[in-house]
Amino acid sequence: MTAPSPDRPLSHTERTRHRRLREQGSLDRAELDAVLAAGFVCHLGVTVDGTVMVVPTVYGSDGSTLYFHGSVASRSLVASPATTVCVTVTHIDGLVLARSVFEHGINYRSAMIYGVPRLVTDEEEKLAGLRCLTEQSAPGQWDYARRPSRKELAATALLALSLDEASLKIRTGPPDDGDTPDAELGLWAGVLPLHTSWGPLEPAPDLAAAVTPPPHLVRRGGAAA
């Protein structure tokens, strides 16, 4: 794996150039890291057998490489080894409600990563990549649960994609129609925030009563209902 380089700016390419709403765009690697750290599900755009597919899948980032499950993409890579994919990660932070429907919008953070992924075949890197995925969604779970066996590793398609060619768009704040004639309509305007949180743990129905959840899950989701 390549060592993370958080101080190196993201590449400015034709694909990452911001054409619309440029004020919301960013090529800041630290902002990319923050967007990726805030989630664990991405959408992978790839061409398979001549058809464009967008597939949701889990991911993990180590600061320089994005690891993700990709059986569909790995099949595409076998057929076309130089195939470029696009991975997106989006977080919705609220609805921006203006006086006019035309001015409505969304507060959001979104990253797009372009590149040719590689299929991870080295066992040590595959384990490290799978740990990255696991810890991204449930920190502490990798050291708690059983690790993958060799057979399971062989059956798992893990792909690695460089974060060098990526761009972001981020919108924050209220509607910006306060200096327009719509401000005189006497209508409410503002932001309806959206917050996502974990709920209480729900034990498996066949779980023995003596088995209690580990501390890292209790801290994340709260005591079991």
N, C-alpha and C positions, 0 to 999 in steps of 0.2 A: 504494500500500500504506500502511496505517496504521502509524505508528511503534510499536514494541513498548513496552509499559508494564509492566515486570516488578514494579513496586511496587504496582500497582493490584490489589486482591483480586478474585477471580472472583465473578461474580454469584451471589447466593443466591436461587434460584428454586424453584418447586415441583418442577421436574424434577431439579434438582441437590441437593435436600434429602436427607440421609442418613436413611433410615428404620430400617435394620438395621445392627448393628455400627458404631454412630456413632463409636466411638473410633478406628476405622480410616479415617474420612472426613477429607477435607481440601478447603479452598477456597483453598489457598495457590498463587499463581501460580508461584512459584519451583519448587515440587514438581511442578506440571504441566509446566513447561519441562524438568525433569530426566527425567520419564517419557517425554515426547515425544522428547527428544534421544537416549534410549537405544535407540530402534527406528527402523524405516522401513516397516513394514507395519501397516496398520490394517484394521479391518473396518467397512464402511459399511452401515448399515441404512437401507433406502429402500423405498418402495412404488412398484412399477412395474406399470402396468396392473391395479391392484387387488390385486396380490400382493406380500406382504412378501418382500424379498430381503436377504440379508446377504452382501456381496461383499468379498473381500480385495483390497486395492489398496495401492500404495506412496504415501507421503506425505512432506511436508517441512514444517517449521514455522519461521517467522521471528520467533516470540515473540508475535505478535498474531494471525496468520492461519495456518490450516492449508491447505496446497495438496495436492490429491490427484487422481490420474487417476480419471475417472468417466464413462465413456461410458454406462453404465446409468443413473446418476443424472442425467446431462445430458438423456437422453431423457425421464426423469420430470419434470424441470424445465420442459421445453418444454410438456408436457401440463398440468402443475400448477405454475406458477411459484412459488407460496408453500409448496411442500412442505417440511416439516421433516424433517431426517435426524438420525441418531445415529451418531457415529463413535466406535469404541472402540479403545484401544491397551492391550495387556496383556503384562506380563512375569512369568514364573514364576521365582521365586528358590529354591524348595525345597519339599519335602514335609514337613509337620509331623506327625510320627508320635507319637501319644499312646499311653497304655496301653489305651485304649478306642477302638474304631473310630469310635464316635460323636463323639469329640473330635478326630479327625484333621482336618487342614486343609492350607492352602497358604500359603506366604509369597509375596507377589505385590505388584505395583504396577500399578494399572489406572486409566485415565482414560476418561471419557465426555464427549464434546462434542456439544452440541445446537445446532441452528440451521438457518436456510434458506441453503444455499450459493448462490453466484452463479457463473455460467459466465464464465470469464475470456476476454475477447475482445480486449483491448488487447494488441498484439504485444509491447510492452516489458514489461508485467507478466507475460505468458505466459512469456517468456524467463526473467524473474527467478524465476517460480514453478517452472519446470522445472529451473533451476539449483538451487533450494532442494531439490527432490526428489532430484536427482542427488548433491548434496553431502551430503545426509542419509545416504545409504547408502554412498557411495564418495567420501569427501573427496579432492579433487584431480582427479577424473575429468572434471569439466566443462571444465577448462582443457586437458585432455589429449586428449580425443576430439573428433570433429567435432561442431560445433553443429548443431541442427536447421535444415533449410532452410525457406523460406516454405511450401512445399507440405506438408512434414511438420508444421509448426506448425498449418496449417489443418486437418489431419487429426487433431489431438490435442485431446481433450476434457480441459481442466483446470478444476477447480473450486476455489473459495476459500471457506473457512468461518471466521468469527470465532471466536476462542477465549474470548470473554467468558462464554459460558454453558457451563461445564464443571465437572466435579467429579472427585475422585480418591478411591480407597481404597487403602491401603497396609497390609500386615501384615508384621511382622518378628518374629523371636524364636522361642523354644522353645514347646512345648505348655504350656498353662496348667492342667494337671491335677495339679500337684504337691501341692496341698493338698486333694485329694479321696481317698476310700477306694481309688481305683484305684492310688494311689501305693504301696500296700502289696502289690500283686500280684507284685512282683519281676520285672516286665517292662521291657525297654529302651524308653526314650522319648527323642526328640530330633528333630533336623532332618536330612534328607537333602538337601544343597544341590544346586542345578542351576546349572551354569556353561555358557555358550555361548561358543564361540571359533571364529575363522576358521581354516581349514586351509591347507595349501600351495597355491599357485596351480597351476591346471591349464590349460596352454596349449591353444588351439584346435588341432585336428588338422591344419588347413591353414596354420598359422602358420609363416612362414619362420624358419629356425633363427637367423638373424642378428637377429631382432626380440626384444629383451629386455623384460621388464615394467618399467614406470615405477616410480620409487622409492616413490610414495605407495601403490601396491599391494603392493610388497614389504614395506613397513612394516606393512601391514594383515594380509596373509595369509602372509608368508614366501616364501622362494624357491620357484620352480616345482619340482615333483617331477620 
